[in-house]
Amino acid sequence: MGSPEDQAYRLLKEHCHGFMVSQVLFSACELGVFDLLAEAPGPLASAEVAARLASSPRGTEQLLDACVSLKLLQVDLKPTAVYGNTELASTYLARTGPRSQQNMLLYMARTTYACWGHLAEAVREGRNQYLKAFGVPAEQLFTAIYRSEAEQLLFMRGLQEVWSVCGGSVLAAFDLSPFPLICDLGCSGALAKECVALYPACRVTVFDIPEVVQMAEKHFSFAGEERISFREGDFFTDPLPHADLYILARVLHDWSDEKCSQLLARIHHACKAGGGVLVIESLLDPDGRGPLTTQLYSLNMLVQTEGRERTAAQYRALLAPAGFPRVHCRRTGGTYDAVLARK
């Protein structure tokens, strides 16, 4: 057995190599490795993968072998090495996978990763790093995300993917059937289908800025779903649709406490009597020192937005003064948790 120093050094190496692991995953997605193997009639040799991807034989073989070590690919060595997707890759990484996360991973590779290259500056300055990463002023939070139609669509498709996996558990954390009229604020319609599937008697109005609504109606299929409608507007300045329940899914974590309070006060004004707001976020532990994933998300809010992740108590402190005194928090056991506050 190694000494404690050896164990500590191995842990240090794992941590410092983390960015390399991310880039193996991102690069394999960008190059189309998982899509190619998903479409192939059987496993492929590295030379054939390289030929089909127009990539170098040497680099391709090294990338494929790294993916095998990360359990993203599997390899059969006899008589010659051939590669195929693991179940993880077939499910989550191939574009045709039933729970594909490819668009969100590509967004992280192109936008999030660039901002994280300036984490030290973000900590030093206390603000997002869009200016250094993309030349976009820090005050224009979503300009970098929506810097082109292609990047905006990538981000929106990524949200669809995330909620296709996580949406059911957060929407089922509380019984939302008493709220027949629901307004989904700032989520581009990504949760709407999950909501009407789980609560057939409800109707959902998606309220988002015009470019998001127009993109959603153009590229996402809502045909024949009469229970979902769209309305354009800015939830900080424009009148909000009247509803029994307002859903804020990964919205409040983008903003400062002051702006969260402003938004919640506007929601309270528009909310019907007896109605409420459902906040969907990744909750920090009461002391703020875990879970690690949520702490990393909070640092991501530092480098990409003006907000942060919060504890259940911190959400209560925002909701109660805004007119939602009855606050209940539920851990889902997954990435995102639910906070239901009643008017």
C-alpha positions, 0 to 999 in steps of 0.5 A: 500500500502507498503512503498517505503522501502517495494517496494525496499526490494521486488525488492531486493528479486526478484533480489537475487532470480534470480539464483533460477528461472534459476535453476528451468528452467534448472533442469526441462529441464535436468530432462525431465519434459517438454518432458515427459508432451509433450509425455503424452496423458494427464496431469499427477499427480506429483507421476506419473511424479516422477515415470517416471523420477525416481526422488523423489516424494517430490522434483518432486512435489516442482519442478512442483509447482514452474514451475506452478508459473513461468507459465512454467506448468499448473495444474488442481487441481480437483479431484487431482492435475495433471500437463501439459505444458503451450503453452510456454513450448510446444513451446520452452521447449519440445524437440519436440516443433516447436521452441525448445530452450532446447539445448541452455538452457542445454548449459547455465546450464552446461557451462554458469552458471558455469562461472557466479559463478565467475563473481566477479573474472571476474570483478576483473581480466578482463578476462574469467573464464574458468580456475576456472570453467573448468581448461581450460586456459583463452586463449583457448576460445572455448575449454570449450565449445567443451570440449567433443563431447556431449557438442560441439553438444549441443552448436551447436544445441543450435545455430540452435535453437536460429537462428530458432527463431531470424534468419529471422528478422535479415536477413530481416533487410536489403535486401540481394538479391543483394549479390548472394554469401554469406559466413557465418563465424563461425556460424556452418551453423546455419543461412544458411538454414534461409538465402537460405529460405529468399533469394532463389537466393543466395548460402551460404558457411559456413566457420568454424574450421574443428571440427565444419564443420565435426560435422555440416555435420554429425548431421545436415540435409543439404541433397538436399540443393545444395545452402549450402556448407561447407569449413574448416578453421580458419578465423584468419589464413586461406584464406577466401572464396571469397563472395559478403557478409560475415555474422558475427553472434554473432562472433565479440562480442567474441573478443577484438577490436584488433582481430575484426579489424584483422578479418574485415581487412581479410574480406575486402581483400577477399570481392568482389568489392561492397560487404559487411559484415553483423554483427548480434549482440545485440546492446547496447544503445548509452550510453551503459546503456541498454537494460538490456538483452544486458548488461547481454550479455556483462557481459557474454562475460566477463566471457566466452570470451575476447570480449563484446557487443558494441554500433552501434557507436563502430561497426562503429569505427571497420568497417570504418578503416577496409575498410567498410565506409558505415555502416547502423544499423537496430534495429529489435525489437528483441534480435539481431540487424543488421549492414550492411557495404559496401566496 
